[in-house]
C-alpha cells in the first residue's frame, strides 16, 4: 500500500456505457499550478477518449526512420571493424 501520495484526477463519463462506465485521468503535478482551466482539462480528456489514445502515423514513421538509421550506422561500424 502506498501512503502519503495525493494526486488530482478527472473522472469523465463514457459516451458509450456498453463496455466502460467512466475514464480516470491522473493529472500531472504542475497541470493545476500552471493555470489550466477545468474546461480545458475536460476538453483534452474527451479528445483523448475520442481518439483512443492513438499516436499519429507520422510520429510512428519518424521513430522507425531513426531506428533504421541507427541500425544502418551500427552495421557500417561492424563492417568497418571487421575489415580493418
MDAnalysis code that builds the backbone (N, CA, C; Angstrom):
import MDAnalysis as mda
import numpy as np

u = mda.Universe.empty(252, n_residues=84, atom_resindex=np.repeat(np.arange(84), 3), trajectory=True)
u.add_TopologyAttr("name", ["N", "CA", "C"] * 84)
u.add_TopologyAttr("resid", np.arange(1, 85))
u.add_TopologyAttr("resname", ["UNK", "UNK", "UNK", "UNK", "UNK", "UNK", "UNK", "UNK", "UNK", "UNK", "UNK", "UNK", "UNK", "UNK", "UNK", "UNK", "UNK", "UNK", "UNK", "UNK", "UNK", "UNK", "UNK", "UNK", "UNK", "UNK", "UNK", "UNK", "UNK", "UNK", "UNK", "UNK", "UNK", "UNK", "UNK", "UNK", "UNK", "UNK", "UNK", "UNK", "UNK", "UNK", "UNK", "UNK", "UNK", "UNK", "UNK", "UNK", "UNK", "UNK", "UNK", "UNK", "UNK", "UNK", "UNK", "UNK", "UNK", "UNK", "UNK", "UNK", "UNK", "UNK", "UNK", "UNK", "UNK", "UNK", "UNK", "UNK", "UNK", "UNK", "UNK", "UNK", "UNK", "UNK", "UNK", "UNK", "UNK", "UNK", "UNK", "UNK", "UNK", "UNK", "UNK", "UNK"])
u.atoms.positions = np.array([
    [0.838, -1.178, 0.000],
    [0.000, 0.000, 0.000],
    [0.880, 1.237, 0.000],
    [0.518, 2.206, -0.818],
    [1.244, 3.464, -0.900],
    [0.526, 4.478, -0.030],
    [1.296, 5.134, 0.823],
    [0.702, 6.128, 1.722],
    [1.347, 7.484, 1.478],
    [0.598, 8.537, 1.738],
    [1.150, 9.872, 1.687],
    [1.229, 10.494, 0.306],
    [0.531, 9.923, -0.671],
    [0.559, 10.486, -2.011],
    [-0.839, 11.010, -2.336],
    [-0.899, 12.243, -2.743],
    [-2.162, 12.870, -3.114],
    [-2.075, 13.274, -4.583],
    [-2.953, 12.743, -5.405],
    [-2.961, 13.052, -6.839],
    [-4.334, 13.591, -7.202],
    [-4.361, 14.490, -8.160],
    [-5.624, 15.005, -8.655],
    [-6.011, 14.228, -9.905],
    [-7.296, 13.929, -10.009],
    [-7.789, 13.142, -11.134],
    [-9.007, 13.819, -11.744],
    [-9.289, 13.448, -12.974],
    [-10.514, 13.849, -13.647],
    [-11.270, 12.568, -13.983],
    [-12.539, 12.521, -13.628],
    [-13.402, 11.397, -13.978],
    [-14.311, 11.855, -15.103],
    [-14.237, 11.185, -16.245],
    [-15.046, 11.541, -17.404],
    [-15.975, 10.374, -17.704],
    [-17.289, 10.626, -17.698],
    [-18.219, 9.540, -18.022],
    [-18.069, 9.101, -19.471],
    [-18.224, 7.811, -19.689],
    [-18.086, 7.252, -21.031],
    [-19.309, 7.588, -21.876],
    [-19.097, 7.957, -23.153],
    [-20.255, 8.210, -24.016],
    [-21.016, 6.932, -24.344],
    [-20.331, 5.802, -24.342],
    [-20.971, 4.513, -24.627],
    [-20.821, 3.643, -23.383],
    [-21.909, 3.406, -22.690],
    [-21.875, 2.669, -21.416],
    [-21.830, 1.154, -21.602],
    [-21.705, 0.672, -22.840],
    [-21.722, -0.771, -23.075],
    [-20.529, -1.467, -22.442],
    [-19.344, -0.860, -22.530],
    [-18.140, -1.510, -22.018],
    [-17.521, -0.787, -20.825],
    [-17.554, 0.548, -20.841],
    [-16.893, 1.318, -19.799],
    [-17.873, 2.285, -19.156],
    [-17.751, 2.437, -17.846],
    [-18.603, 3.353, -17.116],
    [-18.014, 4.759, -17.113],
    [-16.702, 4.849, -16.857],
    [-16.033, 6.146, -16.822],
    [-14.541, 5.961, -17.053],
    [-13.879, 7.058, -17.403],
    [-12.425, 7.053, -17.588],
    [-11.817, 7.923, -16.497],
    [-10.663, 7.498, -16.003],
    [-9.964, 8.233, -14.952],
    [-8.649, 8.737, -15.517],
    [-8.458, 10.057, -15.496],
    [-7.233, 10.687, -15.963],
    [-6.506, 11.247, -14.741],
    [-5.251, 10.850, -14.552],
    [-4.442, 11.348, -13.445],
    [-3.653, 12.549, -13.955],
    [-3.834, 13.689, -13.296],
    [-3.196, 14.925, -13.733],
    [-1.738, 14.975, -13.296],
    [-0.924, 15.629, -14.099],
    [0.454, 15.891, -13.704],
    [0.441, 16.893, -12.556],
    [1.495, 16.868, -11.759],
    [1.547, 17.729, -10.586],
    [1.465, 19.207, -10.938],
    [2.063, 19.595, -12.057],
    [2.113, 21.008, -12.404],
    [0.942, 21.455, -13.283],
    [-0.001, 20.581, -13.612],
    [-1.100, 20.936, -14.512],
    [-1.995, 22.010, -13.897],
    [-2.294, 21.883, -12.627],
    [-3.185, 22.839, -11.983],
    [-2.446, 24.126, -11.637],
    [-1.180, 24.006, -11.264],
    [-0.424, 25.196, -10.874],
    [-0.107, 26.096, -12.065],
    [-0.169, 25.571, -13.288],
    [0.105, 26.372, -14.483],
    [-1.104, 27.188, -14.912],
    [-2.200, 27.093, -14.203],
    [-3.371, 27.896, -14.513],
    [-4.243, 27.338, -15.618],
    [-4.188, 26.041, -15.867],
    [-5.036, 25.417, -16.880],
    [-6.454, 25.343, -16.326],
    [-7.417, 25.793, -17.111],
    [-8.803, 25.822, -16.633],
    [-9.396, 24.413, -16.599],
    [-10.443, 24.281, -15.791],
    [-11.131, 22.995, -15.692],
    [-11.735, 22.597, -17.037],
    [-12.262, 23.576, -17.753],
    [-12.872, 23.287, -19.052],
    [-11.827, 22.764, -20.041],
    [-10.614, 23.334, -20.007],
    [-9.547, 22.882, -20.906],
    [-9.118, 21.457, -20.565],
    [-9.068, 21.131, -19.280],
    [-8.695, 19.772, -18.872],
    [-9.733, 18.759, -19.338],
    [-11.003, 19.093, -19.152],
    [-12.071, 18.184, -19.567],
    [-12.101, 18.046, -21.091],
    [-11.884, 19.147, -21.805],
    [-11.851, 19.101, -23.270],
    [-10.734, 18.183, -23.763],
    [-9.543, 18.303, -23.157],
    [-8.413, 17.447, -23.537],
    [-8.694, 15.987, -23.220],
    [-9.301, 15.720, -22.067],
    [-9.624, 14.342, -21.684],
    [-10.623, 13.734, -22.660],
    [-11.624, 14.492, -23.052],
    [-12.617, 13.978, -24.009],
    [-11.998, 13.745, -25.380],
    [-11.061, 14.613, -25.769],
    [-10.384, 14.441, -27.056],
    [-9.558, 13.158, -27.051],
    [-8.891, 12.870, -25.951],
    [-8.109, 11.633, -25.840],
    [-9.028, 10.424, -25.890],
    [-10.179, 10.534, -25.241],
    [-11.132, 9.419, -25.271],
    [-11.632, 9.159, -26.688],
    [-11.911, 10.225, -27.448],
    [-12.401, 10.046, -28.819],
    [-11.334, 9.458, -29.734],
    [-10.087, 9.884, -29.536],
    [-9.026, 9.400, -30.421],
    [-8.550, 8.012, -30.030],
    [-8.905, 7.560, -28.862],
    [-8.481, 6.242, -28.413],
    [-7.032, 6.214, -27.975],
    [-6.405, 7.367, -27.820],
    [-5.016, 7.424, -27.385],
    [-4.029, 6.996, -28.454],
    [-4.472, 6.951, -29.718],
    [-3.593, 6.523, -30.803],
    [-2.592, 7.617, -31.136],
    [-1.403, 7.172, -31.505],
    [-0.387, 8.111, -31.977],
    [-0.647, 8.417, -33.442],
    [-0.179, 9.559, -33.860],
    [-0.284, 9.900, -35.269],
    [0.662, 9.026, -36.069],
    [0.282, 8.713, -37.286],
    [1.090, 7.820, -38.121],
    [2.465, 8.408, -38.400],
    [2.536, 9.720, -38.556],
    [3.811, 10.372, -38.828],
    [4.807, 10.177, -37.696],
    [4.325, 10.189, -36.465],
    [5.208, 10.005, -35.312],
    [5.799, 8.593, -35.309],
    [5.002, 7.618, -35.688],
    [5.488, 6.237, -35.733],
    [6.522, 6.083, -36.841],
    [6.226, 6.640, -38.022],
    [7.177, 6.552, -39.131],
    [8.469, 7.289, -38.817],
    [8.380, 8.403, -38.115],
    [9.554, 9.160, -37.705],
    [10.452, 8.300, -36.807],
    [9.853, 7.596, -35.853],
    [10.608, 6.719, -34.970],
    [11.239, 5.555, -35.724],
    [10.486, 4.970, -36.659],
    [11.025, 3.864, -37.454],
    [12.191, 4.323, -38.326],
    [12.087, 5.527, -38.869],
    [13.169, 6.070, -39.687],
    [14.460, 6.164, -38.884],
    [14.393, 6.735, -37.685],
    [15.602, 6.894, -36.870],
    [16.119, 5.555, -36.350],
    [15.239, 4.604, -36.112],
    [15.686, 3.266, -35.714],
    [16.450, 2.603, -36.860],
    [15.951, 2.763, -38.097],
    [16.631, 2.199, -39.258],
    [17.980, 2.876, -39.471],
    [18.053, 4.204, -39.270],
    [19.337, 4.908, -39.394],
    [20.342, 4.399, -38.369],
    [19.890, 4.184, -37.158],
    [20.775, 3.663, -36.116],
    [21.266, 2.267, -36.441],
    [20.374, 1.421, -36.970],
    [20.772, 0.066, -37.354],
    [21.774, 0.098, -38.501],
    [21.570, 0.987, -39.455],
    [22.491, 1.108, -40.584],
    [23.877, 1.556, -40.113],
    [23.922, 2.562, -39.257],
    [25.210, 3.024, -38.741],
    [25.922, 1.949, -37.922],
    [25.169, 1.205, -37.140],
    [25.759, 0.113, -36.366],
    [26.327, -0.956, -37.293],
    [25.578, -1.292, -38.349],
    [26.067, -2.279, -39.313],
    [27.325, -1.812, -40.024],
    [27.344, -0.518, -40.395],
    [28.535, 0.017, -41.056],
    [29.741, -0.001, -40.122],
    [29.546, 0.321, -38.864],
    [30.648, 0.286, -37.894],
    [31.145, -1.144, -37.715],
    [30.249, -2.104, -37.712],
    [30.651, -3.501, -37.539],
    [31.456, -3.957, -38.756],
    [30.987, -3.610, -39.965],
    [31.705, -3.991, -41.178],
    [33.092, -3.368, -41.214],
    [33.191, -2.082, -40.874],
    [34.494, -1.411, -40.847],
    [35.431, -2.041, -39.829],
    [34.898, -2.411, -38.678],
    [35.773, -3.033, -37.663],
    [36.215, -4.437, -38.098],
    [35.369, -5.146, -38.850],
    [35.733, -6.492, -39.312],
    [36.765, -6.406, -40.438],
    [36.663, -5.403, -41.288],
    [37.576, -5.244, -42.413],
    [38.942, -4.758, -41.941],
    [38.924, -3.798, -41.042],
    [40.186, -3.242, -40.577],
    [40.705, -4.110, -39.476],
])
